[in-house]
Amino acid sequence: MTDIGILTCSNTTQDVGCSVFGCLRAASEGQAPFSPAEYPDGVRVVGVISCAGCAGKRSHEKILRRVGALTAAGAKAIHFATCMVDGCPFLARYEGVIREAYPELAVVRGSHARPPEGFLERLNAALVAPRPSVAEIGAAYRAGV
Protein backbone atom coordinates (compact mmCIF):
# COMPACT_ATOMS: atom_id res chain seq x y z
CA MET A 1 0.00 0.00 0.00
CA THR A 2 1.32 3.42 -0.94
CA ASP A 3 0.84 6.29 1.48
CA ILE A 4 -0.28 9.41 -0.35
CA GLY A 5 -1.05 13.02 0.45
CA ILE A 6 -3.48 15.27 -1.38
CA LEU A 7 -2.75 18.96 -1.90
CA THR A 8 -5.94 20.95 -2.48
CA CYS A 9 -6.74 24.49 -3.61
CA SER A 10 -7.33 26.71 -0.59
CA ASN A 11 -9.81 28.84 -2.54
CA THR A 12 -11.92 25.80 -3.38
CA THR A 13 -11.84 24.33 0.11
CA GLN A 14 -12.24 27.57 2.06
CA ASP A 15 -14.26 29.85 -0.20
CA VAL A 16 -16.77 27.36 -1.59
CA GLY A 17 -16.53 24.64 1.06
CA CYS A 18 -15.22 21.63 -0.83
CA SER A 19 -14.94 18.76 1.64
CA VAL A 20 -12.57 16.83 -0.67
CA PHE A 21 -15.22 14.13 -1.04
CA GLY A 22 -14.39 13.43 -4.69
CA CYS A 23 -10.70 13.00 -3.94
CA LEU A 24 -11.31 10.74 -0.95
CA ARG A 25 -13.91 8.66 -2.77
CA ALA A 26 -11.58 8.08 -5.73
CA ALA A 27 -8.76 7.06 -3.39
CA SER A 28 -10.89 4.75 -1.23
CA GLU A 29 -12.57 3.10 -4.23
CA GLY A 30 -9.38 2.74 -6.27
CA GLN A 31 -10.62 4.97 -9.09
CA ALA A 32 -8.23 6.79 -11.42
CA PRO A 33 -5.71 8.16 -10.66
CA PHE A 34 -5.56 5.74 -7.72
CA SER A 35 -6.47 2.64 -9.74
CA PRO A 36 -4.62 -0.68 -9.45
CA ALA A 37 -2.82 0.20 -12.69
CA GLU A 38 -1.17 3.16 -10.93
CA TYR A 39 -1.00 1.64 -7.44
CA PRO A 40 -1.13 -2.19 -7.58
CA ASP A 41 -1.18 -2.47 -3.78
CA GLY A 42 -3.71 0.33 -3.26
CA VAL A 43 -3.36 3.65 -1.48
CA ARG A 44 -3.80 5.02 1.99
CA VAL A 45 -4.45 8.74 2.35
CA VAL A 46 -2.19 9.96 5.15
CA GLY A 47 -3.16 13.60 4.85
CA VAL A 48 -4.99 16.31 2.97
CA ILE A 49 -3.80 19.89 3.12
CA SER A 50 -4.60 23.01 1.14
CA CYS A 51 -2.10 25.19 -0.66
CA ALA A 52 -1.06 28.51 0.82
CA GLY A 53 -3.40 30.50 -1.38
CA CYS A 54 -2.60 32.25 -4.61
CA ALA A 55 1.09 32.79 -4.99
CA GLY A 56 3.08 35.56 -3.43
CA LYS A 57 6.80 36.09 -3.04
CA ARG A 58 7.14 33.30 -0.45
CA SER A 59 4.62 30.87 -1.90
CA HIS A 60 7.29 28.30 -2.78
CA GLU A 61 8.36 28.16 0.87
CA LYS A 62 4.77 27.84 2.02
CA ILE A 63 3.99 25.02 -0.39
CA LEU A 64 7.11 23.15 0.73
CA ARG A 65 6.05 23.52 4.37
CA ARG A 66 2.71 21.94 3.53
CA VAL A 67 4.30 19.12 1.53
CA GLY A 68 6.70 18.61 4.44
CA ALA A 69 3.74 17.98 6.73
CA LEU A 70 2.46 15.31 4.33
CA THR A 71 5.87 13.63 3.99
CA ALA A 72 6.27 13.68 7.78
CA ALA A 73 3.01 11.70 7.88
CA GLY A 74 4.62 9.16 5.55
CA ALA A 75 3.42 10.25 2.11
CA LYS A 76 5.42 8.71 -0.73
CA ALA A 77 3.30 10.44 -3.38
CA ILE A 78 1.61 13.83 -3.50
CA HIS A 79 -1.47 14.28 -5.66
CA PHE A 80 -2.45 17.76 -6.72
CA ALA A 81 -6.22 17.81 -6.30
CA THR A 82 -8.18 18.05 -9.52
CA CYS A 83 -9.33 21.55 -8.51
CA MET A 84 -5.69 22.67 -8.63
CA VAL A 85 -5.06 20.93 -11.95
CA ASP A 86 -8.11 22.64 -13.47
CA GLY A 87 -7.69 26.08 -11.97
CA CYS A 88 -4.30 26.88 -10.44
CA PRO A 89 -2.17 29.25 -12.52
CA PHE A 90 0.81 28.42 -10.27
CA LEU A 91 0.64 24.64 -10.59
CA ALA A 92 3.77 24.28 -12.73
CA ARG A 93 5.77 26.44 -10.31
CA TYR A 94 4.55 24.46 -7.30
CA GLU A 95 5.25 21.19 -9.06
CA GLY A 96 8.79 22.30 -9.91
CA VAL A 97 9.77 23.37 -6.39
CA ILE A 98 8.29 20.19 -4.89
CA ARG A 99 10.17 17.96 -7.33
CA GLU A 100 13.40 19.85 -6.63
CA ALA A 101 13.05 19.72 -2.85
CA TYR A 102 11.68 16.15 -2.71
CA PRO A 103 13.21 14.19 -5.61
CA GLU A 104 12.16 10.87 -4.06
CA LEU A 105 8.51 11.91 -3.90
CA ALA A 106 6.10 11.02 -6.70
CA VAL A 107 4.19 14.14 -7.76
CA VAL A 108 0.94 13.42 -9.58
CA ARG A 109 -1.58 15.75 -11.21
CA GLY A 110 -5.16 14.85 -10.36
CA SER A 111 -7.16 13.24 -7.59
CA HIS A 112 -10.40 12.18 -9.32
CA ALA A 113 -12.07 12.26 -12.72
CA ARG A 114 -12.40 15.71 -14.21
CA PRO A 115 -15.85 17.18 -13.51
CA PRO A 116 -18.12 18.21 -16.39
CA GLU A 117 -17.46 21.60 -17.98
CA GLY A 118 -20.72 23.10 -16.69
CA PHE A 119 -19.69 22.27 -13.13
CA LEU A 120 -16.32 23.96 -13.55
CA GLU A 121 -17.97 27.10 -14.92
CA ARG A 122 -20.26 27.27 -11.88
CA LEU A 123 -17.36 26.64 -9.51
CA ASN A 124 -15.30 29.41 -11.08
CA ALA A 125 -18.28 31.79 -10.89
CA ALA A 126 -18.74 30.97 -7.19
CA LEU A 127 -15.06 31.68 -6.52
CA VAL A 128 -15.37 35.23 -7.84
CA ALA A 129 -18.96 36.00 -6.76
CA PRO A 130 -19.31 39.25 -4.82
CA ARG A 131 -19.47 38.74 -1.07
CA PRO A 132 -19.79 41.31 1.66
CA SER A 133 -16.67 42.11 3.66
CA VAL A 134 -16.53 41.83 7.44
CA ALA A 135 -16.75 45.63 7.61
CA GLU A 136 -19.92 45.62 5.47
CA ILE A 137 -21.48 42.85 7.56
CA GLY A 138 -20.64 44.79 10.73
CA ALA A 139 -22.11 48.02 9.36
CA ALA A 140 -25.31 46.23 8.33
CA TYR A 141 -25.53 44.62 11.77
CA ARG A 142 -25.07 47.95 13.54
CA ALA A 143 -27.68 49.51 11.26
CA GLY A 144 -30.11 46.75 12.17
CA VAL A 145 -30.32 45.48 8.61
KANORUR-V886267 format. One record per pair of residues at least 24 apart in sequence whose ideal C-beta (glycine too) atoms are under 8 Angstrom apart, sorted by the first residue. I is the first residue (numbers start at 0). J is the second residue. If there is no record, write none. Layout:
BEGIN
i;j
I;J
I;J
END
This chain:
BEGIN
i;j
0;40
0;41
0;42
0;43
1;38
1;40
1;41
1;42
1;43
1;75
1;76
2;42
2;43
2;45
2;72
2;73
2;74
2;75
2;76
3;33
3;42
3;43
3;44
3;45
3;74
3;75
3;76
3;77
3;78
4;44
4;45
4;46
4;47
4;48
4;66
4;69
4;70
4;72
4;74
4;76
4;77
4;78
5;44
5;46
5;47
5;48
5;77
5;78
5;80
5;110
6;48
6;49
6;50
6;62
6;65
6;66
6;69
6;77
6;78
6;79
6;80
6;83
6;93
7;47
7;48
7;49
7;50
7;80
7;82
7;83
8;49
8;50
8;80
8;82
8;83
8;86
8;87
9;49
9;50
9;51
9;52
10;52
10;53
10;86
10;126
11;80
11;82
11;86
11;122
11;126
12;49
13;49
14;125
14;126
15;122
15;125
15;126
17;82
19;47
19;80
21;81
21;110
21;111
21;114
22;47
22;78
22;80
22;81
22;110
22;111
23;47
24;111
25;110
25;111
25;112
26;110
30;111
30;112
31;109
31;111
31;112
32;78
32;107
32;109
32;110
32;111
42;76
45;69
45;72
45;73
45;74
46;72
46;74
50;83
50;87
50;93
53;88
53;89
54;89
54;92
58;89
58;92
58;93
59;92
59;93
59;96
62;93
62;96
62;97
63;96
63;97
63;100
66;97
66;100
66;101
66;104
70;101
70;104
74;104
75;104
75;105
76;104
76;105
76;106
76;107
77;101
77;104
77;105
77;106
77;107
78;107
78;108
78;109
78;110
79;106
79;107
79;108
79;109
79;110
80;109
80;110
81;109
81;110
81;111
81;112
81;113
81;114
82;122
84;108
84;109
84;113
85;113
85;114
85;119
86;119
86;122
86;123
86;126
END
